[in-house]
C-alpha cells in the first residue's frame, strides 16, 4: 500500500497475511488471474503487493519461468513476504519502494497487476504514469478496486465511530474510498492508456464465525492500533457489536460476506 494511513508494522502485516489474505485477498487473486492471460515469457510486476499474494498465485498458476517482482511502500508487508517459506514466495523478488518511484528501468515489465492498491495512492495519476513507464509497449495494466464497503466494514465503521472516533472510521473505510468505475476509467485513459475496460467481479470474504476472528480482523487493519490503545474492554465491546451485526451472514461455522470489485484492464501504447 502507498498511503501513510494504511501503514502496517510487521506484526500487523503478519496478521494481515494470516487473516485478510486467507479470507479474501487470496480468493480475489485467483479470480483475477483466471481472467487475464499470462505467459512463460512475461515479466510480471505485483504493484503495491502487500504480502505478495498476487505474485505468489501467479507463480503457482504459470510455473517457474516468468520473472515476478513485488513492490510495496510498506516495509512490514515486504518483510512478511520475504519471510514466507513456501516455494512460490521464495521464487519471487521483493522490493520496498514507492509506487511513484519504482526501482526498475523503462519498459521492464509486460504485465503490471495491482490488487486493491489504487485507492491508497495519494497521487493516483502519478502512480499510473510510473506504471506506464516501467511497462513495455503494449504492456498490460490490471488492477482491482473495491466498489463499495461490505457489511463487515460498515459494522466496523459504526462501532469504531461510537467507541474510537472519526479517524479510525476513515482508516477502516479507506479500502472503499475510491469506487466510481467511470471516474477510474477516465483516470486511466487520461494517464495515456488505451483499450480501457471496467468489469465487476464478485468474491466472498469467508471468516470463521467467532469473536476471535473479528478481533483479528480489527488488528490486521491500521485502525487496530487505536482500538488496542483503548484497552481490552473497548475492544470487547466493538467485537461484540460487530459479531452481532453479522448474524445474517452466518452459514454454519463461517461468516460468508459477499464483496464486489471493479476489475480494470488497459494497455500501454
VOPAGU-2260 file (C-alpha; in pm, 1 decimal, decimal comma):
REM VOPAGU-2260
SITE   aa  ch    i         X         Y         Z
SITE  UNK   A    0       0,0       0,0       0,0
SITE  UNK   A    1     114,3     352,7     -58,9
SITE  UNK   A    2     -71,0     579,8     179,1
SITE  UNK   A    3      61,3     661,1     526,1
SITE  UNK   A    4    -278,7     595,6     681,9
SITE  UNK   A    5    -259,9     232,2     573,1
SITE  UNK   A    6      88,7     154,5     701,5
SITE  UNK   A    7     119,1    -171,1     894,8
SITE  UNK   A    8     408,5    -275,6    1114,7
SITE  UNK   A    9     546,3    -625,9    1069,3
SITE  UNK   A   10     326,8    -771,5    1346,0
SITE  UNK   A   11      11,7    -628,3    1185,0
SITE  UNK   A   12     134,6    -736,2     840,5
SITE  UNK   A   13     160,4   -1093,3     966,4
SITE  UNK   A   14    -197,6   -1067,6    1096,3
SITE  UNK   A   15    -297,2    -934,0     753,9
SITE  UNK   A   16    -133,5   -1234,0     585,8
SITE  UNK   A   17    -286,8   -1481,6     829,8
SITE  UNK   A   18    -637,0   -1335,6     825,8
SITE  UNK   A   19    -717,9   -1098,8     538,8
SITE  UNK   A   20    -518,5   -1283,6     273,6
SITE  UNK   A   21    -679,2   -1614,4     364,6
SITE  UNK   A   22   -1028,3   -1465,0     396,8
SITE  UNK   A   23   -1045,9   -1260,9      78,3
SITE  UNK   A   24    -724,3   -1147,3     -92,5
SITE  UNK   A   25    -613,9   -1497,6    -187,0
SITE  UNK   A   26    -951,3   -1585,3    -344,5
SITE  UNK   A   27    -961,6   -1245,3    -516,8
SITE  UNK   A   28    -614,6   -1300,1    -663,8
SITE  UNK   A   29    -724,4   -1637,7    -802,3
SITE  UNK   A   30   -1041,2   -1492,1    -958,6
SITE  UNK   A   31    -845,7   -1203,5   -1111,1
SITE  UNK   A   32    -569,2   -1422,5   -1253,5
SITE  UNK   A   33    -827,6   -1656,6   -1404,8
SITE  UNK   A   34    -947,2   -1364,2   -1617,1
SITE  UNK   A   35    -614,9   -1249,6   -1761,4
SITE  UNK   A   36    -372,2   -1437,1   -1988,2
SITE  UNK   A   37     -21,1   -1486,8   -1853,9
SITE  UNK   A   38     267,7   -1641,6   -2045,6
SITE  UNK   A   39     605,8   -1800,6   -1977,7
SITE  UNK   A   40     792,3   -1503,6   -2125,1
SITE  UNK   A   41     605,3   -1240,3   -1924,3
SITE  UNK   A   42     782,7   -1019,2   -1674,0
SITE  UNK   A   43     521,8    -950,6   -1408,1
SITE  UNK   A   44     502,5    -667,0   -1156,4
SITE  UNK   A   45     283,9    -705,2    -847,3
SITE  UNK   A   46     244,4    -334,6    -761,6
SITE  UNK   A   47     153,4    -237,7    -403,8
SITE  UNK   A   48     188,0    -609,1    -343,7
SITE  UNK   A   49     121,7    -622,5      29,8
SITE  UNK   A   50     245,1    -961,6     144,9
SITE  UNK   A   51     262,5   -1072,7    -217,7
SITE  UNK   A   52     -42,1   -1289,1    -268,0
SITE  UNK   A   53     -88,1   -1191,2    -635,7
SITE  UNK   A   54     275,8   -1265,6    -714,4
SITE  UNK   A   55     256,4   -1598,3    -534,0
SITE  UNK   A   56     -68,6   -1702,4    -701,7
SITE  UNK   A   57      75,1   -1600,8   -1040,3
SITE  UNK   A   58     379,8   -1819,4    -976,3
SITE  UNK   A   59     156,6   -2107,6    -873,2
SITE  UNK   A   60     -54,5   -2063,8   -1187,2
SITE  UNK   A   61     216,5   -2020,2   -1452,9
SITE  UNK   A   62     514,5   -2207,9   -1316,4
SITE  UNK   A   63     883,7   -2121,5   -1277,0
SITE  UNK   A   64     968,9   -1932,6   -1597,9
SITE  UNK   A   65     831,4   -1577,0   -1567,9
SITE  UNK   A   66    1020,4   -1323,1   -1362,0
SITE  UNK   A   67     778,1   -1199,6   -1093,9
SITE  UNK   A   68     853,6    -896,8    -877,7
SITE  UNK   A   69     654,5    -747,5    -590,7
SITE  UNK   A   70     695,9    -388,1    -472,1
SITE  UNK   A   71     529,9    -214,0    -179,6
SITE  UNK   A   72     599,3     102,3      17,8
SITE  UNK   A   73     516,4     -75,8     343,4
SITE  UNK   A   74     832,3    -235,1     481,1
SITE  UNK   A   75     634,7    -462,0     714,8
SITE  UNK   A   76     446,3    -611,0     419,0
SITE  UNK   A   77     766,7    -678,1     224,0
SITE  UNK   A   78     940,2    -827,8     528,2
SITE  UNK   A   79     643,7   -1060,4     573,3
SITE  UNK   A   80     653,5   -1161,2     204,4
SITE  UNK   A   81    1026,5   -1231,4     235,8
SITE  UNK   A   82     972,5   -1439,4     549,4
SITE  UNK   A   83     726,3   -1685,3     392,2
SITE  UNK   A   84     873,9   -2028,8     334,3
SITE  UNK   A   85     658,9   -2161,5      50,4
SITE  UNK   A   86     830,6   -2210,6    -288,6
SITE  UNK   A   87     606,9   -1956,1    -459,8
SITE  UNK   A   88     723,2   -1678,6    -226,6
SITE  UNK   A   89    1088,1   -1778,4    -245,2
SITE  UNK   A   90    1086,6   -1769,8    -625,5
SITE  UNK   A   91     961,8   -1410,2    -644,6
SITE  UNK   A   92    1159,8   -1089,4    -588,2
SITE  UNK   A   93    1052,4    -838,6    -323,7
SITE  UNK   A   94    1134,1    -467,2    -303,1
SITE  UNK   A   95    1030,7    -184,9     -71,7
SITE  UNK   A   96     951,1     108,9    -299,0
SITE  UNK   A   97     709,2     395,9    -355,5
SITE  UNK   A   98     465,1     334,1    -640,5
SITE  UNK   A   99     575,4     663,3    -798,9
SITE  UNK   A  100     944,7     564,0    -786,0
SITE  UNK   A  101     960,0     201,8    -896,9
SITE  UNK   A  102    1329,6      97,2    -897,2
SITE  UNK   A  103    1333,8     -57,9   -1245,6
SITE  UNK   A  104    1423,5      65,1   -1592,3
SITE  UNK   A  105    1178,2     183,0   -1853,7
SITE  UNK   A  106     991,4     -92,0   -2039,2
SITE  UNK   A  107    1090,0    -369,7   -1795,0
SITE  UNK   A  108     752,8    -539,4   -1744,8
SITE  UNK   A  109     496,3    -688,9   -1980,1
SITE  UNK   A  110     224,2    -702,1   -1711,4
SITE  UNK   A  111     158,1    -488,7   -1403,9
SITE  UNK   A  112    -106,5    -608,5   -1159,1
SITE  UNK   A  113    -226,3    -402,3    -863,9
SITE  UNK   A  114    -474,2    -563,3    -626,9
SITE  UNK   A  115    -664,1    -313,8    -411,1
SITE  UNK   A  116    -389,0     -53,1    -414,6
SITE  UNK   A  117    -505,5     235,8    -632,3
SITE  UNK   A  118    -740,4     375,9    -366,7
SITE  UNK   A  119    -443,9     425,6    -132,0
SITE  UNK   A  120    -220,2     618,9    -372,0
SITE  UNK   A  121    -207,8     989,4    -277,9
SITE  UNK   A  122    -127,6    1082,0    -640,6
SITE  UNK   A  123    -313,4     826,8    -849,8
SITE  UNK   A  124    -221,1     971,5   -1187,5
SITE  UNK   A  125     148,2     984,2   -1095,7
SITE  UNK   A  126     127,7     617,1    -994,6
SITE  UNK   A  127     -35,5     523,2   -1325,8
SITE  UNK   A  128     226,3     719,0   -1519,7
SITE  UNK   A  129     505,6     543,4   -1332,3
SITE  UNK   A  130     349,7     205,2   -1405,2
SITE  UNK   A  131     328,4     312,5   -1769,9
SITE  UNK   A  132     699,4     398,3   -1763,9
SITE  UNK   A  133     805,9      52,2   -1646,1
SITE  UNK   A  134     564,7    -129,9   -1880,3
SITE  UNK   A  135     674,3    -232,9   -2226,8
SITE  UNK   A  136     489,4    -103,0   -2536,6
SITE  UNK   A  137     153,2    -281,3   -2546,8
SITE  UNK   A  138     213,2    -382,3   -2186,8
SITE  UNK   A  139     -89,9    -475,5   -1981,9
SITE  UNK   A  140    -216,4    -299,0   -1671,1
SITE  UNK   A  141    -459,3    -490,8   -1449,8
SITE  UNK   A  142    -597,9    -375,2   -1119,2
SITE  UNK   A  143    -889,9    -425,7    -885,5
SITE  UNK   A  144   -1061,0    -164,7    -666,1
SITE  UNK   A  145   -1348,6    -239,8    -429,3
SITE  UNK   A  146   -1671,1     -80,7    -547,8
SITE  UNK   A  147   -1837,3     -48,2    -203,6
SITE  UNK   A  148   -1794,6    -137,6     162,1
SITE  UNK   A  149   -1935,7    -474,0     265,5
SITE  UNK   A  150   -2145,3    -539,9     575,0
SITE  UNK   A  151   -1843,4    -627,6     788,8
SITE  UNK   A  152   -1670,3    -296,0     727,9
SITE  UNK   A  153   -1992,1     -99,1     758,9
SITE  UNK   A  154   -2044,8    -258,3    1100,1
SITE  UNK   A  155   -1685,1    -189,1    1198,6
SITE  UNK   A  156   -1724,5     174,8    1092,2
SITE  UNK   A  157   -2036,3     219,8    1305,6
SITE  UNK   A  158   -1876,1      64,1    1612,5
SITE  UNK   A  159   -1542,6     242,2    1571,8
SITE  UNK   A  160   -1723,1     571,7    1528,4
SITE  UNK   A  161   -1902,6     512,7    1857,6
SITE  UNK   A  162   -1603,2     397,3    2062,9
SITE  UNK   A  163   -1287,4     529,9    1894,2
SITE  UNK   A  164   -1353,0     829,0    1670,4
SITE  UNK   A  165   -1367,2     962,6    1316,9
SITE  UNK   A  166   -1001,7     889,7    1237,2
SITE  UNK   A  167   -1049,4     518,7    1294,0
SITE  UNK   A  168   -1362,4     522,6    1077,8
SITE  UNK   A  169   -1164,5     679,9     794,2
SITE  UNK   A  170    -896,7     413,9     829,9
SITE  UNK   A  171   -1140,5     121,9     829,7
SITE  UNK   A  172   -1324,0     256,8     523,7
SITE  UNK   A  173   -1011,6     361,7     330,7
SITE  UNK   A  174   -1013,4      45,4     112,5
SITE  UNK   A  175   -1352,6     154,3     -26,4
SITE  UNK   A  176   -1277,5     524,1     -67,0
SITE  UNK   A  177   -1226,9     533,7    -444,6
SITE  UNK   A  178   -1505,8     334,6    -604,9
SITE  UNK   A  179   -1652,6     520,7    -903,5
SITE  UNK   A  180   -1592,9     294,0   -1203,8
SITE  UNK   A  181   -1647,5     571,3   -1458,6
SITE  UNK   A  182   -1405,8     803,3   -1279,0
SITE  UNK   A  183   -1145,4     526,6   -1260,8
SITE  UNK   A  184   -1182,3     457,9   -1633,8
SITE  UNK   A  185   -1139,5     827,8   -1711,6
SITE  UNK   A  186    -830,9     847,3   -1487,9
SITE  UNK   A  187    -664,2     555,1   -1666,2
SITE  UNK   A  188    -745,7     699,3   -2008,7
SITE  UNK   A  189    -618,5    1043,8   -1906,5
SITE  UNK   A  190    -290,5     881,6   -1799,9
SITE  UNK   A  191    -240,0     769,0   -2160,3
SITE  UNK   A  192    -353,5     407,3   -2156,8
SITE  UNK   A  193    -571,6     258,1   -2428,8
SITE  UNK   A  194    -827,1     -24,9   -2450,3
SITE  UNK   A  195    -954,7      57,2   -2101,1
SITE  UNK   A  196   -1225,6    -172,8   -1968,8
SITE  UNK   A  197   -1400,3    -188,0   -1631,9
SITE  UNK   A  198   -1589,4    -500,4   -1526,8
SITE  UNK   A  199   -1734,7    -625,0   -1199,7
SITE  UNK   A  200   -1609,9    -930,4   -1012,1
SITE  UNK   A  201   -1761,4   -1084,3    -700,3
SITE  UNK   A  202   -1575,5   -1265,6    -427,2
SITE  UNK   A  203   -1682,0   -1397,2     -87,6
SITE  UNK   A  204   -1494,4   -1296,3     225,6
SITE  UNK   A  205   -1510,2   -1613,8     436,1
SITE  UNK   A  206   -1439,1   -1584,8     808,2
SITE  UNK   A  207   -1473,8   -1827,2    1093,4
SITE  UNK   A  208   -1783,2   -1717,7    1287,6
SITE  UNK   A  209   -1601,5   -1641,7    1612,4
SITE  UNK   A  210   -1528,2   -1333,7    1814,4
SITE  UNK   A  211   -1155,6   -1403,7    1795,1
SITE  UNK   A  212   -1183,8   -1375,8    1416,7
SITE  UNK   A  213   -1342,2   -1031,0    1446,3
SITE  UNK   A  214   -1065,1    -930,1    1686,8
SITE  UNK   A  215    -800,6   -1049,3    1438,7
SITE  UNK   A  216    -967,2    -863,4    1151,2
SITE  UNK   A  217    -951,6    -542,2    1352,8
SITE  UNK   A  218    -585,6    -594,9    1439,4
SITE  UNK   A  219    -498,8    -666,4    1074,0
SITE  UNK   A  220    -613,8    -311,6     989,3
SITE  UNK   A  221    -434,5      16,4    1068,8
SITE  UNK   A  222    -732,1     113,7    1288,0
SITE  UNK   A  223    -641,5    -176,6    1515,2
SITE  UNK   A  224    -369,6      22,3    1690,9
SITE  UNK   A  225    -619,5     286,4    1802,7
SITE  UNK   A  226    -858,2      18,2    1928,1
SITE  UNK   A  227    -581,9    -160,5    2118,9
SITE  UNK   A  228    -481,7     167,4    2286,5
SITE  UNK   A  229    -833,2     194,6    2433,4
SITE  UNK   A  230    -786,4    -133,8    2616,5
SITE  UNK   A  231    -947,9    -475,8    2632,9
SITE  UNK   A  232   -1288,4    -354,1    2747,8
SITE  UNK   A  233   -1340,4    -129,5    2446,0
SITE  UNK   A  234   -1204,9    -396,9    2213,7
SITE  UNK   A  235   -1454,9    -646,1    2357,4
SITE  UNK   A  236   -1744,3    -401,7    2307,7
SITE  UNK   A  237   -1651,6    -346,9    1942,9
SITE  UNK   A  238   -1604,7    -717,6    1878,5
SITE  UNK   A  239   -1942,7    -798,5    2038,7
SITE  UNK   A  240   -2123,8    -532,4    1834,9
SITE  UNK   A  241   -1970,9    -636,1    1505,0
SITE  UNK   A  242   -2020,7   -1006,3    1575,2
SITE  UNK   A  243   -2390,9    -948,8    1645,8
SITE  UNK   A  244   -2435,5    -739,9    1330,7
SITE  UNK   A  245   -2313,9   -1027,6    1111,7
SITE  UNK   A  246   -2579,5   -1279,1    1217,9
SITE  UNK   A  247   -2746,0   -1273,6     874,1
SITE  UNK   A  248   -2412,6   -1367,0     712,9
SITE  UNK   A  249   -2365,2   -1681,0     920,1
SITE  UNK   A  250   -2355,8   -2010,1     732,5
SITE  UNK   A  251   -2270,5   -2292,3     968,9
SITE  UNK   A  252   -1930,4   -2229,8    1123,8
SITE  UNK   A  253   -1848,9   -1934,4     896,6
SITE  UNK   A  254   -1949,3   -1584,7     808,8
SITE  UNK   A  255   -1971,7   -1555,0     429,8
SITE  UNK   A  256   -1969,1   -1191,1     326,7
SITE  UNK   A  257   -2018,7   -1102,2     -40,6
SITE  UNK   A  258   -1789,5    -836,3    -183,0
SITE  UNK   A  259   -1778,9    -687,5    -532,6
SITE  UNK   A  260   -1486,7    -515,8    -701,8
SITE  UNK   A  261   -1403,6    -332,3   -1018,9
SITE  UNK   A  262   -1162,8    -518,9   -1248,0
SITE  UNK   A  263    -984,1    -265,7   -1466,3
SITE  UNK   A  264    -769,4    -361,6   -1764,3
SITE  UNK   A  265    -577,5    -138,4   -2005,5
SITE  UNK   A  266    -275,3    -134,1   -2235,6
SITE  UNK   A  267      15,3      97,7   -2296,9
SITE  UNK   A  268      61,5     242,2   -2645,5
